[in-house]
Amino acid sequence: MDRAVRIALIAAYRGQKLVWRFRRPGHRGVAVAIWYGGKVLIVRHSYRPGRTLPGGRLRRGETPED
């Protein structure tokens, strides 16, 4: 039984990867450079190594300027 479940999970995962390949959702993001007193603001996220500019994702109907 354990082997059958593992085979089913592997097949489901491979099938989902195939779906993602052809129906990959689009993602759009924005980064913002903020200067204050001759310095640039950078942040350190808990989920990404290193330091980067602050930013985020765009929601449907939102422009980068918003």
PDB file of N, H, CA, C and O in Angstrom:
ATOM      1  N   MET A   1       0.826  -1.199   0.000  1.00  0.00           N
ATOM      2  CA  MET A   1       0.000   0.000   0.000  1.00  0.00           C
ATOM      3  C   MET A   1       0.863   1.253   0.000  1.00  0.00           C
ATOM      4  O   MET A   1       0.590   2.208  -0.727  1.00  0.00           O
ATOM      5  N   ASP A   2       1.908   1.240   0.823  1.00  0.00           N
ATOM      6  H   ASP A   2       2.130   0.465   1.414  1.00  0.00           H
ATOM      7  CA  ASP A   2       2.790   2.395   0.905  1.00  0.00           C
ATOM      8  C   ASP A   2       3.406   2.705  -0.458  1.00  0.00           C
ATOM      9  O   ASP A   2       3.502   3.870  -0.842  1.00  0.00           O
ATOM     10  N   ARG A   3       3.812   1.698  -1.170  1.00  0.00           N
ATOM     11  H   ARG A   3       3.734   0.751  -0.858  1.00  0.00           H
ATOM     12  CA  ARG A   3       4.420   1.888  -2.497  1.00  0.00           C
ATOM     13  C   ARG A   3       3.406   2.483  -3.473  1.00  0.00           C
ATOM     14  O   ARG A   3       3.755   3.352  -4.271  1.00  0.00           O
ATOM     15  N   ALA A   4       2.164   2.026  -3.416  1.00  0.00           N
ATOM     16  H   ALA A   4       1.880   1.320  -2.767  1.00  0.00           H
ATOM     17  CA  ALA A   4       1.122   2.551  -4.305  1.00  0.00           C
ATOM     18  C   ALA A   4       0.853   4.030  -4.027  1.00  0.00           C
ATOM     19  O   ALA A   4       0.651   4.809  -4.959  1.00  0.00           O
ATOM     20  N   VAL A   5       0.848   4.412  -2.767  1.00  0.00           N
ATOM     21  H   VAL A   5       1.012   3.778  -2.010  1.00  0.00           H
ATOM     22  CA  VAL A   5       0.636   5.819  -2.402  1.00  0.00           C
ATOM     23  C   VAL A   5       1.795   6.667  -2.902  1.00  0.00           C
ATOM     24  O   VAL A   5       1.579   7.750  -3.445  1.00  0.00           O
ATOM     25  N   ARG A   6       3.013   6.192  -2.726  1.00  0.00           N
ATOM     26  H   ARG A   6       3.189   5.312  -2.284  1.00  0.00           H
ATOM     27  CA  ARG A   6       4.183   6.931  -3.199  1.00  0.00           C
ATOM     28  C   ARG A   6       4.153   7.110  -4.705  1.00  0.00           C
ATOM     29  O   ARG A   6       4.458   8.192  -5.206  1.00  0.00           O
ATOM     30  N   ILE A   7       3.793   6.074  -5.429  1.00  0.00           N
ATOM     31  H   ILE A   7       3.545   5.194  -5.022  1.00  0.00           H
ATOM     32  CA  ILE A   7       3.712   6.160  -6.898  1.00  0.00           C
ATOM     33  C   ILE A   7       2.633   7.158  -7.305  1.00  0.00           C
ATOM     34  O   ILE A   7       2.830   7.937  -8.238  1.00  0.00           O
ATOM     35  N   ALA A   8       1.503   7.139  -6.619  1.00  0.00           N
ATOM     36  H   ALA A   8       1.344   6.506  -5.861  1.00  0.00           H
ATOM     37  CA  ALA A   8       0.413   8.076  -6.918  1.00  0.00           C
ATOM     38  C   ALA A   8       0.846   9.514  -6.651  1.00  0.00           C
ATOM     39  O   ALA A   8       0.534  10.408  -7.437  1.00  0.00           O
ATOM     40  N   LEU A   9       1.555   9.745  -5.557  1.00  0.00           N
ATOM     41  H   LEU A   9       1.808   9.019  -4.918  1.00  0.00           H
ATOM     42  CA  LEU A   9       2.028  11.101  -5.243  1.00  0.00           C
ATOM     43  C   LEU A   9       3.046  11.590  -6.271  1.00  0.00           C
ATOM     44  O   LEU A   9       3.001  12.747  -6.689  1.00  0.00           O
ATOM     45  N   ILE A  10       3.944  10.730  -6.672  1.00  0.00           N
ATOM     46  H   ILE A  10       3.981   9.789  -6.333  1.00  0.00           H
ATOM     47  CA  ILE A  10       4.936  11.106  -7.687  1.00  0.00           C
ATOM     48  C   ILE A  10       4.253  11.431  -9.006  1.00  0.00           C
ATOM     49  O   ILE A  10       4.606  12.413  -9.659  1.00  0.00           O
ATOM     50  N   ALA A  11       3.276  10.617  -9.405  1.00  0.00           N
ATOM     51  H   ALA A  11       2.990   9.820  -8.874  1.00  0.00           H
ATOM     52  CA  ALA A  11       2.546  10.871 -10.647  1.00  0.00           C
ATOM     53  C   ALA A  11       1.773  12.180 -10.568  1.00  0.00           C
ATOM     54  O   ALA A  11       1.733  12.933 -11.541  1.00  0.00           O
ATOM     55  N   ALA A  12       1.159  12.460  -9.420  1.00  0.00           N
ATOM     56  H   ALA A  12       1.191  11.848  -8.630  1.00  0.00           H
ATOM     57  CA  ALA A  12       0.411  13.713  -9.250  1.00  0.00           C
ATOM     58  C   ALA A  12       1.343  14.916  -9.316  1.00  0.00           C
ATOM     59  O   ALA A  12       1.012  15.930  -9.931  1.00  0.00           O
ATOM     60  N   TYR A  13       2.503  14.804  -8.686  1.00  0.00           N
ATOM     61  H   TYR A  13       2.771  13.980  -8.187  1.00  0.00           H
ATOM     62  CA  TYR A  13       3.471  15.895  -8.717  1.00  0.00           C
ATOM     63  C   TYR A  13       3.953  16.165 -10.144  1.00  0.00           C
ATOM     64  O   TYR A  13       4.024  17.318 -10.571  1.00  0.00           O
ATOM     65  N   ARG A  14       4.276  15.124 -10.862  1.00  0.00           N
ATOM     66  H   ARG A  14       4.218  14.188 -10.515  1.00  0.00           H
ATOM     67  CA  ARG A  14       4.734  15.300 -12.250  1.00  0.00           C
ATOM     68  C   ARG A  14       3.630  15.880 -13.125  1.00  0.00           C
ATOM     69  O   ARG A  14       3.897  16.706 -13.998  1.00  0.00           O
ATOM     70  N   GLY A  15       2.392  15.450 -12.894  1.00  0.00           N
ATOM     71  H   GLY A  15       2.175  14.779 -12.186  1.00  0.00           H
ATOM     72  CA  GLY A  15       1.270  16.010 -13.643  1.00  0.00           C
ATOM     73  C   GLY A  15       1.080  17.484 -13.342  1.00  0.00           C
ATOM     74  O   GLY A  15       0.798  18.272 -14.244  1.00  0.00           O
ATOM     75  N   GLN A  16       1.232  17.864 -12.076  1.00  0.00           N
ATOM     76  H   GLN A  16       1.461  17.224 -11.343  1.00  0.00           H
ATOM     77  CA  GLN A  16       1.093  19.281 -11.708  1.00  0.00           C
ATOM     78  C   GLN A  16       2.207  20.118 -12.316  1.00  0.00           C
ATOM     79  O   GLN A  16       1.965  21.242 -12.755  1.00  0.00           O
ATOM     80  N   LYS A  17       3.424  19.589 -12.348  1.00  0.00           N
ATOM     81  H   LYS A  17       3.621  18.676 -11.991  1.00  0.00           H
ATOM     82  CA  LYS A  17       4.526  20.315 -12.995  1.00  0.00           C
ATOM     83  C   LYS A  17       4.228  20.550 -14.466  1.00  0.00           C
ATOM     84  O   LYS A  17       4.538  21.615 -15.000  1.00  0.00           O
ATOM     85  N   LEU A  18       3.637  19.580 -15.115  1.00  0.00           N
ATOM     86  H   LEU A  18       3.385  18.715 -14.681  1.00  0.00           H
ATOM     87  CA  LEU A  18       3.277  19.725 -16.521  1.00  0.00           C
ATOM     88  C   LEU A  18       2.217  20.813 -16.697  1.00  0.00           C
ATOM     89  O   LEU A  18       2.297  21.608 -17.633  1.00  0.00           O
ATOM     90  N   VAL A  19       1.237  20.852 -15.814  1.00  0.00           N
ATOM     91  H   VAL A  19       1.172  20.206 -15.054  1.00  0.00           H
ATOM     92  CA  VAL A  19       0.205  21.899 -15.871  1.00  0.00           C
ATOM     93  C   VAL A  19       0.841  23.264 -15.660  1.00  0.00           C
ATOM     94  O   VAL A  19       0.524  24.209 -16.382  1.00  0.00           O
ATOM     95  N   TRP A  20       1.744  23.386 -14.671  1.00  0.00           N
ATOM     96  H   TRP A  20       2.002  22.618 -14.084  1.00  0.00           H
ATOM     97  CA  TRP A  20       2.413  24.660 -14.409  1.00  0.00           C
ATOM     98  C   TRP A  20       3.213  25.132 -15.611  1.00  0.00           C
ATOM     99  O   TRP A  20       3.298  26.333 -15.869  1.00  0.00           O
ATOM    100  N   ARG A  21       3.795  24.203 -16.341  1.00  0.00           N
ATOM    101  H   ARG A  21       3.726  23.228 -16.131  1.00  0.00           H
ATOM    102  CA  ARG A  21       4.611  24.589 -17.491  1.00  0.00           C
ATOM    103  C   ARG A  21       3.784  25.304 -18.555  1.00  0.00           C
ATOM    104  O   ARG A  21       4.264  26.248 -19.183  1.00  0.00           O
ATOM    105  N   PHE A  22       2.550  24.862 -18.759  1.00  0.00           N
ATOM    106  H   PHE A  22       2.160  24.095 -18.249  1.00  0.00           H
ATOM    107  CA  PHE A  22       1.715  25.444 -19.814  1.00  0.00           C
ATOM    108  C   PHE A  22       0.755  26.517 -19.310  1.00  0.00           C
ATOM    109  O   PHE A  22       0.311  27.355 -20.095  1.00  0.00           O
ATOM    110  N   ARG A  23       0.431  26.511 -18.047  1.00  0.00           N
ATOM    111  H   ARG A  23       0.791  25.831 -17.409  1.00  0.00           H
ATOM    112  CA  ARG A  23      -0.507  27.486 -17.508  1.00  0.00           C
ATOM    113  C   ARG A  23       0.135  28.280 -16.388  1.00  0.00           C
ATOM    114  O   ARG A  23      -0.507  28.575 -15.380  1.00  0.00           O
ATOM    115  N   ARG A  24       1.380  28.620 -16.560  1.00  0.00           N
ATOM    116  H   ARG A  24       1.901  28.380 -17.379  1.00  0.00           H
ATOM    117  CA  ARG A  24       2.125  29.338 -15.527  1.00  0.00           C
ATOM    118  C   ARG A  24       1.488  30.709 -15.278  1.00  0.00           C
ATOM    119  O   ARG A  24       1.342  31.503 -16.208  1.00  0.00           O
ATOM    120  N   PRO A  25       1.114  30.985 -14.039  1.00  0.00           N
ATOM    121  CA  PRO A  25       0.539  32.302 -13.755  1.00  0.00           C
ATOM    122  C   PRO A  25       1.614  33.375 -13.847  1.00  0.00           C
ATOM    123  O   PRO A  25       2.758  33.157 -13.448  1.00  0.00           O
ATOM    124  N   GLY A  26       1.242  34.519 -14.367  1.00  0.00           N
ATOM    125  H   GLY A  26       0.313  34.696 -14.690  1.00  0.00           H
ATOM    126  CA  GLY A  26       2.185  35.622 -14.476  1.00  0.00           C
ATOM    127  C   GLY A  26       2.327  36.365 -13.158  1.00  0.00           C
ATOM    128  O   GLY A  26       1.352  36.542 -12.426  1.00  0.00           O
ATOM    129  N   HIS A  27       3.525  36.790 -12.864  1.00  0.00           N
ATOM    130  H   HIS A  27       4.316  36.647 -13.459  1.00  0.00           H
ATOM    131  CA  HIS A  27       3.793  37.552 -11.648  1.00  0.00           C
ATOM    132  C   HIS A  27       4.475  38.844 -12.045  1.00  0.00           C
ATOM    133  O   HIS A  27       5.366  38.858 -12.893  1.00  0.00           O
ATOM    134  N   ARG A  28       4.048  39.926 -11.423  1.00  0.00           N
ATOM    135  H   ARG A  28       3.323  39.914 -10.734  1.00  0.00           H
ATOM    136  CA  ARG A  28       4.694  41.209 -11.658  1.00  0.00           C
ATOM    137  C   ARG A  28       5.055  41.807 -10.312  1.00  0.00           C
ATOM    138  O   ARG A  28       4.271  41.752  -9.364  1.00  0.00           O
ATOM    139  N   GLY A  29       6.235  42.372 -10.238  1.00  0.00           N
ATOM    140  H   GLY A  29       6.871  42.416 -11.008  1.00  0.00           H
ATOM    141  CA  GLY A  29       6.690  42.953  -8.981  1.00  0.00           C
ATOM    142  C   GLY A  29       7.313  44.319  -9.201  1.00  0.00           C
ATOM    143  O   GLY A  29       7.579  44.729 -10.330  1.00  0.00           O
ATOM    144  N   VAL A  30       7.534  45.002  -8.111  1.00  0.00           N
ATOM    145  H   VAL A  30       7.317  44.669  -7.194  1.00  0.00           H
ATOM    146  CA  VAL A  30       8.076  46.356  -8.159  1.00  0.00           C
ATOM    147  C   VAL A  30       9.140  46.499  -7.075  1.00  0.00           C
ATOM    148  O   VAL A  30       8.988  45.962  -5.978  1.00  0.00           O
ATOM    149  N   ALA A  31      10.204  47.213  -7.379  1.00  0.00           N
ATOM    150  H   ALA A  31      10.327  47.649  -8.271  1.00  0.00           H
ATOM    151  CA  ALA A  31      11.206  47.598  -6.395  1.00  0.00           C
ATOM    152  C   ALA A  31      11.281  49.116  -6.388  1.00  0.00           C
ATOM    153  O   ALA A  31      11.132  49.755  -7.429  1.00  0.00           O
ATOM    154  N   VAL A  32      11.510  49.688  -5.221  1.00  0.00           N
ATOM    155  H   VAL A  32      11.631  49.168  -4.375  1.00  0.00           H
ATOM    156  CA  VAL A  32      11.498  51.146  -5.074  1.00  0.00           C
ATOM    157  C   VAL A  32      12.828  51.590  -4.492  1.00  0.00           C
ATOM    158  O   VAL A  32      13.285  51.046  -3.487  1.00  0.00           O
ATOM    159  N   ALA A  33      13.454  52.586  -5.130  1.00  0.00           N
ATOM    160  H   ALA A  33      13.082  53.027  -5.947  1.00  0.00           H
ATOM    161  CA  ALA A  33      14.678  53.178  -4.602  1.00  0.00           C
ATOM    162  C   ALA A  33      14.305  54.488  -3.916  1.00  0.00           C
ATOM    163  O   ALA A  33      13.768  55.395  -4.552  1.00  0.00           O
ATOM    164  N   ILE A  34      14.590  54.587  -2.619  1.00  0.00           N
ATOM    165  H   ILE A  34      15.026  53.850  -2.102  1.00  0.00           H
ATOM    166  CA  ILE A  34      14.240  55.771  -1.836  1.00  0.00           C
ATOM    167  C   ILE A  34      15.530  56.417  -1.348  1.00  0.00           C
ATOM    168  O   ILE A  34      16.306  55.810  -0.609  1.00  0.00           O
ATOM    169  N   TRP A  35      15.744  57.656  -1.773  1.00  0.00           N
ATOM    170  H   TRP A  35      15.114  58.149  -2.373  1.00  0.00           H
ATOM    171  CA  TRP A  35      16.906  58.412  -1.338  1.00  0.00           C
ATOM    172  C   TRP A  35      16.484  59.381  -0.248  1.00  0.00           C
ATOM    173  O   TRP A  35      15.445  60.033  -0.357  1.00  0.00           O
ATOM    174  N   TYR A  36      17.294  59.478   0.808  1.00  0.00           N
ATOM    175  H   TYR A  36      18.138  58.949   0.896  1.00  0.00           H
ATOM    176  CA  TYR A  36      17.034  60.426   1.887  1.00  0.00           C
ATOM    177  C   TYR A  36      18.369  60.894   2.440  1.00  0.00           C
ATOM    178  O   TYR A  36      19.137  60.095   2.978  1.00  0.00           O
ATOM    179  N   GLY A  37      18.644  62.155   2.313  1.00  0.00           N
ATOM    180  H   GLY A  37      18.020  62.803   1.876  1.00  0.00           H
ATOM    181  CA  GLY A  37      19.896  62.697   2.823  1.00  0.00           C
ATOM    182  C   GLY A  37      21.125  62.107   2.160  1.00  0.00           C
ATOM    183  O   GLY A  37      22.153  61.925   2.812  1.00  0.00           O
ATOM    184  N   GLY A  38      21.033  61.804   0.867  1.00  0.00           N
ATOM    185  H   GLY A  38      20.198  61.952   0.338  1.00  0.00           H
ATOM    186  CA  GLY A  38      22.163  61.255   0.138  1.00  0.00           C
ATOM    187  C   GLY A  38      22.382  59.760   0.354  1.00  0.00           C
ATOM    188  O   GLY A  38      23.378  59.208  -0.113  1.00  0.00           O
ATOM    189  N   LYS A  39      21.475  59.110   1.046  1.00  0.00           N
ATOM    190  H   LYS A  39      20.666  59.558   1.425  1.00  0.00           H
ATOM    191  CA  LYS A  39      21.584  57.670   1.287  1.00  0.00           C
ATOM    192  C   LYS A  39      20.385  56.954   0.668  1.00  0.00           C
ATOM    193  O   LYS A  39      19.315  57.540   0.499  1.00  0.00           O
ATOM    194  N   VAL A  40      20.582  55.673   0.333  1.00  0.00           N
ATOM    195  H   VAL A  40      21.450  55.197   0.470  1.00  0.00           H
ATOM    196  CA  VAL A  40      19.525  54.855  -0.264  1.00  0.00           C
ATOM    197  C   VAL A  40      19.035  53.857   0.781  1.00  0.00           C
ATOM    198  O   VAL A  40      19.832  53.214   1.465  1.00  0.00           O
ATOM    199  N   LEU A  41      17.713  53.739   0.894  1.00  0.00           N
ATOM    200  H   LEU A  41      17.066  54.262   0.339  1.00  0.00           H
ATOM    201  CA  LEU A  41      17.117  52.792   1.825  1.00  0.00           C
ATOM    202  C   LEU A  41      17.215  51.379   1.260  1.00  0.00           C
ATOM    203  O   LEU A  41      16.800  51.128   0.129  1.00  0.00           O
ATOM    204  N   ILE A  42      17.764  50.461   2.048  1.00  0.00           N
ATOM    205  H   ILE A  42      18.102  50.665   2.967  1.00  0.00           H
ATOM    206  CA  ILE A  42      17.764  49.037   1.697  1.00  0.00           C
ATOM    207  C   ILE A  42      17.207  48.272   2.890  1.00  0.00           C
ATOM    208  O   ILE A  42      17.302  48.727   4.030  1.00  0.00           O
ATOM    209  N   VAL A  43      16.628  47.110   2.621  1.00  0.00           N
ATOM    210  H   VAL A  43      16.552  46.740   1.695  1.00  0.00           H
ATOM    211  CA  VAL A  43      16.018  46.325   3.684  1.00  0.00           C
ATOM    212  C   VAL A  43      16.577  44.905   3.665  1.00  0.00           C
ATOM    213  O   VAL A  43      17.094  44.433   2.653  1.00  0.00           O
ATOM    214  N   ARG A  44      16.459  44.244   4.802  1.00  0.00           N
ATOM    215  H   ARG A  44      16.039  44.628   5.625  1.00  0.00           H
ATOM    216  CA  ARG A  44      16.841  42.846   4.906  1.00  0.00           C
ATOM    217  C   ARG A  44      15.577  42.057   5.238  1.00  0.00           C
ATOM    218  O   ARG A  44      15.002  42.203   6.316  1.00  0.00           O
ATOM    219  N   HIS A  45      15.153  41.214   4.286  1.00  0.00           N
ATOM    220  H   HIS A  45      15.620  41.095   3.410  1.00  0.00           H
ATOM    221  CA  HIS A  45      13.948  40.411   4.476  1.00  0.00           C
ATOM    222  C   HIS A  45      14.279  39.156   5.265  1.00  0.00           C
ATOM    223  O   HIS A  45      15.411  38.674   5.246  1.00  0.00           O
ATOM    224  N   SER A  46      13.276  38.635   5.958  1.00  0.00           N
ATOM    225  H   SER A  46      12.356  39.026   5.973  1.00  0.00           H
ATOM    226  CA  SER A  46      13.477  37.399   6.707  1.00  0.00           C
ATOM    227  C   SER A  46      13.451  36.178   5.791  1.00  0.00           C
ATOM    228  O   SER A  46      13.913  35.105   6.179  1.00  0.00           O
ATOM    229  N   TYR A  47      12.914  36.331   4.578  1.00  0.00           N
ATOM    230  H   TYR A  47      12.539  37.202   4.263  1.00  0.00           H
ATOM    231  CA  TYR A  47      12.752  35.197   3.668  1.00  0.00           C
ATOM    232  C   TYR A  47      13.735  35.211   2.504  1.00  0.00           C
ATOM    233  O   TYR A  47      13.665  34.330   1.647  1.00  0.00           O
ATOM    234  N   ARG A  48      14.641  36.172   2.440  1.00  0.00           N
ATOM    235  H   ARG A  48      14.698  36.888   3.136  1.00  0.00           H
ATOM    236  CA  ARG A  48      15.585  36.269   1.332  1.00  0.00           C
ATOM    237  C   ARG A  48      16.953  36.666   1.879  1.00  0.00           C
ATOM    238  O   ARG A  48      17.046  37.574   2.705  1.00  0.00           O
ATOM    239  N   PRO A  49      18.009  36.003   1.433  1.00  0.00           N
ATOM    240  CA  PRO A  49      19.338  36.362   1.945  1.00  0.00           C
ATOM    241  C   PRO A  49      19.811  37.702   1.393  1.00  0.00           C
ATOM    242  O   PRO A  49      19.462  38.089   0.278  1.00  0.00           O
ATOM    243  N   GLY A  50      20.596  38.387   2.178  1.00  0.00           N
ATOM    244  H   GLY A  50      20.880  38.073   3.084  1.00  0.00           H
ATOM    245  CA  GLY A  50      21.164  39.655   1.742  1.00  0.00           C
ATOM    246  C   GLY A  50      20.219  40.823   1.923  1.00  0.00           C
ATOM    247  O   GLY A  50      19.171  40.709   2.558  1.00  0.00           O
ATOM    248  N   ARG A  51      20.610  41.939   1.356  1.00  0.00           N
ATOM    249  H   ARG A  51      21.461  42.032   0.840  1.00  0.00           H
ATOM    250  CA  ARG A  51      19.812  43.163   1.457  1.00  0.00           C
ATOM    251  C   ARG A  51      19.342  43.570   0.058  1.00  0.00           C
ATOM    252  O   ARG A  51      20.063  43.396  -0.925  1.00  0.00           O
ATOM    253  N   THR A  52      18.144  44.106  -0.017  1.00  0.00           N
ATOM    254  H   THR A  52      17.559  44.247   0.781  1.00  0.00           H
ATOM    255  CA  THR A  52      17.568  44.513  -1.298  1.00  0.00           C
ATOM    256  C   THR A  52      16.789  45.809  -1.133  1.00  0.00           C
ATOM    257  O   THR A  52      16.609  46.314  -0.026  1.00  0.00           O
ATOM    258  N   LEU A  53      16.337  46.328  -2.259  1.00  0.00           N
ATOM    259  H   LEU A  53      16.484  45.918  -3.158  1.00  0.00           H
ATOM    260  CA  LEU A  53      15.445  47.477  -2.227  1.00  0.00           C
ATOM    261  C   LEU A  53      14.067  47.027  -1.762  1.00  0.00           C
ATOM    262  O   LEU A  53      13.673  45.890  -2.023  1.00  0.00           O
ATOM    263  N   PRO A  54      13.319  47.907  -1.071  1.00  0.00           N
ATOM    264  CA  PRO A  54      11.962  47.522  -0.679  1.00  0.00           C
ATOM    265  C   PRO A  54      11.072  47.389  -1.911  1.00  0.00           C
ATOM    266  O   PRO A  54      11.282  48.075  -2.912  1.00  0.00           O
ATOM    267  N   GLY A  55      10.100  46.521  -1.837  1.00  0.00           N
ATOM    268  H   GLY A  55       9.930  45.964  -1.024  1.00  0.00           H
ATOM    269  CA  GLY A  55       9.213  46.323  -2.974  1.00  0.00           C
ATOM    270  C   GLY A  55       8.136  45.321  -2.646  1.00  0.00           C
ATOM    271  O   GLY A  55       7.927  44.958  -1.488  1.00  0.00           O
ATOM    272  N   GLY A  56       7.453  44.879  -3.690  1.00  0.00           N
ATOM    273  H   GLY A  56       7.623  45.174  -4.630  1.00  0.00           H
ATOM    274  CA  GLY A  56       6.379  43.925  -3.500  1.00  0.00           C
ATOM    275  C   GLY A  56       5.760  43.540  -4.827  1.00  0.00           C
ATOM    276  O   GLY A  56       6.292  43.848  -5.893  1.00  0.00           O
ATOM    277  N   ARG A  57       4.622  42.858  -4.743  1.00  0.00           N
ATOM    278  H   ARG A  57       4.189  42.608  -3.877  1.00  0.00           H
ATOM    279  CA  ARG A  57       3.956  42.416  -5.966  1.00  0.00           C
ATOM    280  C   ARG A  57       2.867  43.398  -6.353  1.00  0.00           C
ATOM    281  O   ARG A  57       2.344  44.138  -5.520  1.00  0.00           O
ATOM    282  N   LEU A  58       2.537  43.387  -7.638  1.00  0.00           N
ATOM    283  H   LEU A  58       2.961  42.786  -8.315  1.00  0.00           H
ATOM    284  CA  LEU A  58       1.448  44.212  -8.138  1.00  0.00           C
ATOM    285  C   LEU A  58       0.156  43.418  -8.098  1.00  0.00           C
ATOM    286  O   LEU A  58       0.128  42.244  -8.466  1.00  0.00           O
ATOM    287  N   ARG A  59      -0.891  44.047  -7.659  1.00  0.00           N
ATOM    288  H   ARG A  59      -0.868  45.001  -7.359  1.00  0.00           H
ATOM    289  CA  ARG A  59      -2.204  43.409  -7.680  1.00  0.00           C
ATOM    290  C   ARG A  59      -2.879  43.693  -9.005  1.00  0.00           C
ATOM    291  O   ARG A  59      -2.483  44.601  -9.737  1.00  0.00           O
ATOM    292  N   ARG A  60      -3.883  42.924  -9.303  1.00  0.00           N
ATOM    293  H   ARG A  60      -4.205  42.187  -8.708  1.00  0.00           H
ATOM    294  CA  ARG A  60      -4.620  43.088 -10.569  1.00  0.00           C
ATOM    295  C   ARG A  60      -5.162  44.514 -10.673  1.00  0.00           C
ATOM    296  O   ARG A  60      -5.814  45.008  -9.752  1.00  0.00           O
ATOM    297  N   GLY A  61      -4.885  45.168 -11.799  1.00  0.00           N
ATOM    298  H   GLY A  61      -4.355  44.767 -12.547  1.00  0.00           H
ATOM    299  CA  GLY A  61      -5.366  46.529 -12.038  1.00  0.00           C
ATOM    300  C   GLY A  61      -4.490  47.618 -11.444  1.00  0.00           C
ATOM    301  O   GLY A  61      -4.787  48.801 -11.613  1.00  0.00           O
ATOM    302  N   GLU A  62      -3.423  47.250 -10.755  1.00  0.00           N
ATOM    303  H   GLU A  62      -3.182  46.289 -10.618  1.00  0.00           H
ATOM    304  CA  GLU A  62      -2.530  48.214 -10.138  1.00  0.00           C
ATOM    305  C   GLU A  62      -1.349  48.491 -11.057  1.00  0.00           C
ATOM    306  O   GLU A  62      -0.795  47.566 -11.652  1.00  0.00           O
ATOM    307  N   THR A  63      -0.967  49.737 -11.175  1.00  0.00           N
ATOM    308  H   THR A  63      -1.417  50.488 -10.692  1.00  0.00           H
ATOM    309  CA  THR A  63       0.194  50.086 -12.003  1.00  0.00           C
ATOM    310  C   THR A  63       1.422  50.213 -11.103  1.00  0.00           C
ATOM    311  O   THR A  63       1.275  50.401  -9.896  1.00  0.00           O
ATOM    312  N   PRO A  64       2.625  50.114 -11.662  1.00  0.00           N
ATOM    313  CA  PRO A  64       3.834  50.267 -10.848  1.00  0.00           C
ATOM    314  C   PRO A  64       3.892  51.628 -10.125  1.00  0.00           C
ATOM    315  O   PRO A  64       4.434  51.717  -9.024  1.00  0.00           O
ATOM    316  N   GLU A  65       3.350  52.656 -10.726  1.00  0.00           N
ATOM    317  H   GLU A  65       2.910  52.583 -11.621  1.00  0.00           H
ATOM    318  CA  GLU A  65       3.365  53.982 -10.107  1.00  0.00           C
ATOM    319  C   GLU A  65       2.481  54.033  -8.866  1.00  0.00           C
ATOM    320  O   GLU A  65       2.759  54.785  -7.931  1.00  0.00           O
ATOM    321  N   ASP A  66       1.419  53.235  -8.857  1.00  0.00           N
ATOM    322  H   ASP A  66       1.194  52.624  -9.617  1.00  0.00           H
ATOM    323  CA  ASP A  66       0.522  53.225  -7.678  1.00  0.00           C
ATOM    324  C   ASP A  66       1.269  52.720  -6.473  1.00  0.00           C
ATOM    325  O   ASP A  66       0.700  52.634  -5.385  1.00  0.00           O
TER     326      ASP A  66
END
